Amino acid sequence: MRDLAKETYDAYVRIIHAELIPATGCTEPIAIAYCSARAARTLGSLPERLTVMCSGNIVKNVKGVVVPNSGGAKGIDVAAVLGAVGGDPGRGLDVLAAVDDGHREKARALLQNRAYCRCGVTEGGDNLDIAVTAEGGGHTATVKIRGDHTHIVRIEKDGEILFAAEEPRQGEGDDELDRLKERLNVEDILAFADTVELALVSKPLETQIKDNTCIAREGLKNDYGVRVGKALLKKDGADDLTTRARALAAAGSDARMSGCPLPVIINSGSGNQGITVSMPVVEYAGGLHASHEKLLRALIVSNLIAIHQKRYLGSLSAYCGATCAACGAVCGVAYLYGYGYDAVANIITNTLATIGGMVCDGAKPSCAAKIASALDAAFMAFDLQREGGVFAPGEGLVRADVEKTIQAVGKMGRDGMKSTDTEILEIMLGE
């Protein structure tokens, strides 16, 4: 068994606690609501006017999803106004969890005045860039987020800087967390999962099991979006473990993209990725009668493998993060079966060689179908590896070892797909 350096061990514990956090609703509109709530709190009163400036990738991921606790409404203005009226910035990405009927009624009344909340697109900034300016009572307050959904880099009131943080590098979030993630690699992730004292990481993992299972079950129980999860079970039946695993993950996304107000424990800043990376592992653990300890250790594998891949891509891009999450999930399933490093490396290689590069055209109900497709490819990658099959170096982006393959696919997604991202945004914003 590989011995971990203490610095690596401690870094992995911190990554799990920093990344596996709760969010109610799609994280991009929620980030806007959070920013707006902070601006209103800084102003000290209900704003008389709001101005919201967002990067194109934020717009892309807000356009097609229902803002939770909004009464079924969509849009940047809806998220911003609801955040200012009823948001609690102290709850982070759960900022809208306590919104009630009174808040909704007040927000709807304010939104009837189109001039109340002005929205625009920031040109040439970070992929994740939000600035909200709140005006009222002769005062002005501005809050800016960049690089990560809750990473505030500036707070101003009446021209005075109340808070300023170092601006993250382009496409990156918190610099300290990014430095910790530099220690991630497949071999150490597996060693950490084998040896970590579970009490150090159990709280976010237990919450991930509880919350993500709850929204997945809700997605199967009621009709959300185009009901991808339900359709999978109806077509292939509930007797097949892989079908159930895919259906649960898809159903969680069905509900979440349609505004279900249940919280989700996210992964890599995404609730969809948090659901995808966890529900197949939870379902397989039940099907295999694995111990609860084994489930928690398998979730460590799935979450960290996904985060390891995603860190090369940045916060938002044209590369669909469901691929990273699905790959991580099936690596977690392999861990449940008792497979080690070679098998996990082969699953990653086979998955990325098959479906790496699926595009992200915004958050919306079809994300559930992309999750189901990504998991299908990842489970096929597992089947291939069990039959002794793995794609060879030189075949496409497959490199000499799994770490180089992850890096190559990440570079393709982050740098090579920039023009794809631009085209997607132009098409979506040109409608």
N, C-alpha and C positions, 0 to 999 in steps of 0.2 A: 504494500500500500504506500502511495506517495506521501511523504511528510510535507506539510504545509508550513511555510514561514509564518510567524505570528502576524506580520504585517498583512499578508495575504488573507489569512483567517479573519482578522479584524475588519479588513476592507470588505470582504464578502458579507459579513454580518451587517455592516453599515449600508451596503448597497441594497440588501433585502428590505431593511427598514425605510430607506429613502425612496425606493421605487414602488413598493407594494403598499399604496395608500388608497384611501377611499375617494370615490368621485360619484356624484349623482348626475347622470346624463353624459352625453358626449363631451369630451374634455375641452374642445375648442370653444363652443358657446359658453361652457362653464367658466373657462378662463376669462372670457369677456365679462361675464357676470361678476366674477371675482374682482377683476380690475375696476369695474364700475362701482362695486360695493366699497372698495378701498377708497376710490375717489370721493364718493358721497360721504364716507366716514371722515375723510380728511377735510372736506368742505364744512362739515358740521351741521348740515341741514339737507332737506330734500332738494336736489338740484332743480333749477328753473330751466336749464338747458344742458344737454349732453352732446359731446362730440367724440366720436369713436373712429380711430384710424387703425386699420389692421393690414397685415401683410396678406398677399394673395392666397397663401396656403391656409391661413385662418378662414378667409372668406370661403374657400373651397370646402372646408370641413364644417362650416356652419349652415351653408345654403340648404342642404337637403335633410336636416334632422330637426326633430321637434325638441324645443327647449323644455326640459322637465319642469313640472309644476307650473307651466304656462297656460294650461288649458288647451293644448294642442297647437300652439303657435310656433312659427319658425322665424329665424332672422337675427341678424346682428343687433338690430334695434330692440327686439324683444328681449334678448339676453341682457343687454346693457340696462334697459329700463327696469326689468324685473330685479336685476342685481342691485340697482340703486334704491329701489323702493323697499324690497324685502330681504335682500341678501345679507348674510352674516359672514363677513370676510374672515372672522376668526376660525371658521370651519373649513378653510381652504377650498378644495374642489367639491366639498359638500355645501358650498355657499348658498344654494337654493333649497336645501333640505327643509327649512322651516317656513318656506313661503306658504301663505294661506289664502283663503278666498278674498280677504280684504286687500292683500297685496296685489292679487291678480286683477281685481276690479280697479284699483288705483292705476296699475300699469296700463291696462286697456284704455282708460280715460286719457292718460298722458300720450299714448301712442296714436290717438285720434288726431292729434296735432302733428302733422308730418315734420314741422320745423323743430319739434322738441328734441329729437335725437337725430343728429346729422352723422352720416357714416361715409367714410372714404377709404381708399386703398393706399397703403404706404408703398412707395416705389423704391426698389433697390435696397431694402433693409434685410433683416434676418427673415428666415422662413417662418419663424414664430415671433411675431412682433405685434404688440397691442398697446395703444395709448388711449386713455379715456380722460377727457377734460370735463369737469363738472362746474357749472356756473350758477350762482345764486346769492342773493343778499349782498350784492356788490363785491363778492369774492369769487376767486377761481382756484380750482384744485386740479392737478394733473397727476395721474399715475401711469407709469410705463412698465410693461412686462416684455422681457425679451429672452429667447433661448429655451425657456422652459415654462410650463403653463402657470406656475405661481412664482416665477423668479422676477421679483420687482427690482428694477434697476434705478428707478428714480421716482421720488414723490416731491411735488412742489405745491406751495400755496401762495398765491399772490406774488409770484415771482421768486419766492424764497425757497431754496432747496432744503427740504426737511430730511431727505434720505437719498443717498446715492451709493450704488454698488458698482463694482467694476463690470463693464460691459462684457458679456461672454463672447468668445470667438464665434465667427459666422457659423451658424448651424448647430451650435453647441449650447448647453445649458450651464448649470452650475459647474464652475471650473474644478472645485475640490472633488465633487462627485465624479466628474470626468476623469480625474487623475486616479481615483480609486478603481474605476472601470478598466483602466489600462492593465490592471493585474489579472483580468479575466482571461482564462483559457480553458479549454475543454477538460484537460487532464486534472487541473486543480479544482475545477468545479465538481468533478466526480469525487475527488478526494475529500473536499469540503463536505459534500452531501453524506459521505460515509462516516465522517468523524465529528461533525459539529455537535456541540451540546445543544440539543433541541430547545431547551428553555430560552436560549439566546435569540431564537428566530421564530418561535412557535406562534406568538401573538398575531403577526400579520398573515401567517400561513393559515391559521385557524379561521381568521376572519375572511380570508380569501375563499376558503371552502364554504363557509356559511353564506356569505353574501352572494357569491357568484352562482352557487347552486340555487339560491332563492330566485334570482332573476331568470336563470335558465328554466326552472320549473314554471315560473310565471309565463315565459314565452311559449312553453308547450301547452299551458292551460288555456290561455286566451289568444285572441287573434291580433297579431301585430305585423305590420308590414305586409309582405307577401307570404308569410308563414313558412319560411324555409325549413325550420326545424320540424314543424308538423308534417310537411310534405315528405321529408326524408323518412320519417317513421311510417307514414302511410304507404310509401312505395316499397320499402325494404323490410318493414316490420320491426318490432321492438325486441326480437329475439337475438339479433346480431349485435354483439358488443361494440364493434367498430361503428355501426350505424347509430347506435344510441349515443356514443361519444361525440360523433359529428353533429347529431341532431341537437344535443344539449348545448353545445357551443354556439351553433347557429341560432337556436331559439333565444339564448341570452342576448345575442346581437339583434334579433328581431325586435325584442322588447325595448332594448336600450335605444336603438335608432328611432323608435317611434315615441320616445318621450317617457318611457316608464320611469317613475321617480325612485325606484329602488336603487340603493348604492351598489357600486361594483368596486372590487379591489383591482386596481389597474396594474399594468406592466408596461414599462417604457413610455409612460405618459398616456397610455391608451386603455380605455375600458374594454374595447373589443379584443385587444391583445391580451388583457388580463383574463377575460372569459375564455378565450381560445387556449391559452397556455395552461389553464387549470382544469376545465371541465372534463376533457378526455382522461386526464390522470385520475381525477376523482371517480369517474365512472368505471375505469378499468380496475382501480383498486378495489371497488366493490365487487366487480365481476370475478376478480381473481382471489377474493377473500384475503387481501393483503392486510397486514396489521396497520394500525393507525400510524405508528412510527414509520413504517415503510412508506406510507402515503406522504407523510410530511417530507421525508428525505427525497422522494421522487419529485415533489413539487419544488424543492430547492433546485434540483437538476433542471426541470422544465423552465422555471423562471429565469435562472441565471444563464442558461443556454440562449434563451430568447434575448435577454438584455445584452449578452455578449455580441450577438449578431447585429442587433439594432444600433449599438453604439457607433458602428462604422457608417451608419446611414444618416445620423442627425435626427433632430426632433420631427420634422415634417419634410416629406419629399414625394416624388412620383412613384416611389417603390412601396407597394402595399405591405405594411408591417404584419399582416396576418400570416405571411409566409414565415417570418421569424418565429412568431408565436406557435404556429402549427408544428414547425420543426422542433421547437423546444418541448412542446407537449408530447410528441411521439418519442422523443429522447427520454422523457420522464416515464412513459409507458414501458420503454425498453428496460429502464432501471427497475421497474416493478417486477419484470420477468427475470431480473438477475444479470442482465447483460452489462458488460463493462466498456472500457474506453474504445476498443476497436469497433464494436458494434455501433456505439453512439457516434463515433466519427464517421462511419459509413452511412448512417442515417442522415446526418447533416449533409454530407457530400451528395448523396442521392437526391435529397429533397431540393437542395439549391440547384443542382444540375437539371432538375425537372421543371420547377416552377419559379425559380428565382427571377424576379423582374416583373411579376404581375403588377399592373399599374394601380395607383391610388388616384381615383377621380372623385375624391371627396367622401365625407361621411354621409351615409344614406342607407335605406333599407337593403340595398343589394350587397352591403358589406357582409350580411349573414351568408349569402351564397358564396362569396369569396372565401369566407372562413371555412365553409363546408368543402370547397374545392381544394383549398390549401391543405386541410387535414387529410383529404383523400390522397393527395400526392405524397404527403408525409407518411401515411400508413403504407402506401405502395413502396416507398423508400425502405421502410422497415421490412416488408415482405421480401424485397429484393435482397437485402442484406442477410436475411435468414436463409436464403437460398445460395448464399455465397457471392452475390452479385454486388459490385460497387463500380461506379464510373471511374475511369482511369485519368490520371494527370494528362493534360493536353487536350482532353475532350471538352471543348467550350471553355468555361471559366474554372474548371476543376484544376487545382494546382497540386503540388507534390505532397502536401499534407493538409489536414482539415483547417488549421489556422490560416494558412495562406489562401485556401479556398474561401473562407469566410471573409477575409480581407479583400479578395478580388471581387466578390459579389457586392460587398459593401461599397467599394470604390465605383463599381458600375452604377449602383443605385444612387450614390451621393453625387458623383461628378458626371458620369455618362448620361444620366437621365435628367439632367437639368433642362435640356431643351425640351424633353418630353413634358416636364412639369410646366414649363412656360406655355407650351401649346395647349395643354389641358386647361390651364387657368384662363388663357385667352378665349378659348371656346366657351368655357363656363360663364365667364364674365361678359361675353359678347351676346349672350342670349337676350 
